[in-house]
């Protein structure tokens, strides 16, 4: 394993995995559930937004499931990723033609603890509300995740969710001067929150914008009465989250049977 667990608590692990499932369910336009597996399609042409979450204890005998999931995602002509969480390399996905993509650390912060005191005077953060078109929010995300400029599906999906009156998704943008330089999303479910789509424009990296956004959203979650904060860390963001006090409670393995550059 690339990442070592720092928290071994089955309750935290279960809450974290449930939060991940709730996130994709809330984003999805269709879903399919089998014993120990959950498939979600969002309609956004990104494999990591059309996923299977596999929480089975035995990750073998997956061939029949694979046929079911291929049929499910083929209806929408979407590439997709198979997540195994908690991570276990004892599975048969590579034997079924999947390519291992990554091992990602799932991280946790107890919101009853004191938050890292991050004050940056020249960074201002604004929460966006229902009615906002999210065009300022999507720009840093598109740049950071290298999404095609012409693809507007992710912004439209989040805009439609807001227009339906959902209070689960709270979107934020960061300013430096008059320039929008970063963005992020707080997903709220039950007694926990997840931080998603934290992004900083490339010209403004390593100026404390990601840390400022993260701490701001954590404080917002604390104000709302949430107890648990989760996120799935990228390799680039991992050290920042460690510095802010997040600890690894689980790991996710990602596999794909489509080619991802």
QUIMO-V889759 format. One record per residue. N is the residue number from 1. NEAR is the number of other C-alpha atoms within 12 Angstrom. D_LAST is the distance of its C-alpha to the last C-alpha in Angstrom with 1 decimal. Layout:
BEGIN
N NEAR D_LAST
N NEAR D_LAST
END
This chain:
BEGIN
1 16 23.0
2 16 21.3
3 24 23.2
4 18 26.9
5 23 28.7
6 21 31.2
7 23 32.7
8 18 33.8
9 16 35.3
10 13 34.9
11 14 36.0
12 29 33.4
13 31 30.7
14 23 31.9
15 28 32.2
16 41 28.7
17 39 27.2
18 29 29.4
19 34 28.3
20 42 24.6
21 32 25.8
22 27 28.1
23 35 25.3
24 33 23.2
25 28 26.4
26 29 27.6
27 33 24.4
28 27 24.3
29 22 25.8
30 21 26.2
31 28 26.1
32 27 27.1
33 22 28.8
34 20 29.7
35 16 31.4
36 24 29.2
37 29 26.1
38 36 25.2
39 39 22.7
40 40 22.1
41 39 20.7
42 35 20.8
43 33 20.0
44 30 17.4
45 25 14.2
46 28 12.0
47 30 11.3
48 30 12.9
49 34 15.9
50 39 16.6
51 43 17.4
52 44 19.8
53 43 21.7
54 39 23.4
55 32 26.5
56 24 28.3
57 18 30.4
58 20 29.7
59 28 26.0
60 22 27.0
61 17 28.2
62 27 25.1
63 19 25.2
64 14 27.4
65 29 25.5
66 31 22.2
67 14 24.2
68 20 25.4
69 34 22.1
70 29 20.5
71 18 23.6
72 26 23.3
73 32 19.8
74 17 20.4
75 15 23.4
76 21 21.1
77 18 18.4
78 26 15.8
79 32 12.7
80 38 13.6
81 39 13.5
82 44 16.4
83 43 17.9
84 40 20.7
85 39 23.1
86 37 25.1
87 35 22.8
88 25 23.9
89 26 22.4
90 18 25.2
91 28 23.5
92 23 22.8
93 31 19.3
94 21 17.8
95 18 21.0
96 20 20.1
97 16 16.8
98 25 14.5
99 22 11.9
100 27 12.6
101 25 10.1
102 26 12.7
103 28 16.4
104 33 17.4
105 38 21.0
106 45 23.1
107 43 25.8
108 42 29.3
109 40 32.1
110 28 35.7
111 30 36.8
112 17 40.4
113 19 39.7
114 15 40.2
115 27 37.1
116 22 36.0
117 17 38.1
118 23 35.6
119 19 37.4
120 20 36.0
121 14 38.6
122 17 36.5
123 27 33.8
124 26 34.9
125 34 33.2
126 27 33.9
127 25 33.5
128 27 32.8
129 24 34.9
130 21 35.2
131 16 35.6
132 24 33.1
133 23 30.5
134 34 27.8
135 24 26.7
136 28 27.3
137 40 25.4
138 42 22.2
139 35 21.8
140 36 20.9
141 35 18.5
142 31 16.7
143 25 16.6
144 29 15.7
145 23 12.8
146 19 11.7
147 21 12.7
148 18 13.8
149 17 17.4
150 12 18.9
151 18 17.8
152 23 20.8
153 23 20.5
154 33 19.9
155 31 22.9
156 22 25.0
157 27 24.4
158 39 25.6
159 28 28.4
160 23 29.6
161 28 29.7
162 25 31.8
163 18 34.0
164 15 34.8
165 15 36.4
166 21 34.0
167 22 34.8
168 32 32.0
169 37 29.5
170 38 30.6
171 44 28.5
172 43 29.2
173 43 28.6
174 43 29.5
175 31 31.5
176 25 32.4
177 12 35.3
178 13 34.6
179 22 30.8
180 31 28.5
181 41 26.2
182 43 24.8
183 46 24.5
184 45 24.4
185 39 25.6
186 39 28.2
187 40 28.2
188 36 31.7
189 34 32.8
190 22 36.0
191 24 36.8
192 36 33.3
193 42 30.7
194 45 26.9
195 45 25.2
196 35 22.1
197 39 19.8
198 44 21.4
199 42 20.1
200 40 21.6
201 33 21.3
202 21 20.0
203 17 23.4
204 22 25.1
205 20 23.2
206 19 25.6
207 24 28.6
208 31 29.1
209 38 27.7
210 44 25.4
211 38 28.4
212 40 30.8
213 41 28.8
214 47 28.3
215 36 32.1
216 37 33.2
217 41 31.4
218 47 32.8
219 30 36.2
220 30 35.9
221 35 35.1
222 26 38.1
223 13 40.4
224 22 39.5
225 19 40.6
226 27 37.4
227 28 37.6
228 35 34.1
229 47 30.9
230 45 27.5
231 43 23.9
232 36 20.5
233 33 19.6
234 26 16.4
235 17 16.6
236 20 17.5
237 31 20.2
238 25 21.6
239 20 24.4
240 29 25.5
241 36 26.0
242 25 27.8
243 20 30.1
244 30 31.0
245 27 32.1
246 37 29.4
247 33 29.3
248 34 27.0
249 36 28.5
250 40 25.8
251 37 22.3
252 40 19.6
253 35 17.3
254 34 14.2
255 38 13.2
256 31 11.4
257 25 12.5
258 20 9.8
259 15 6.4
260 18 3.8
261 9 0.0
END
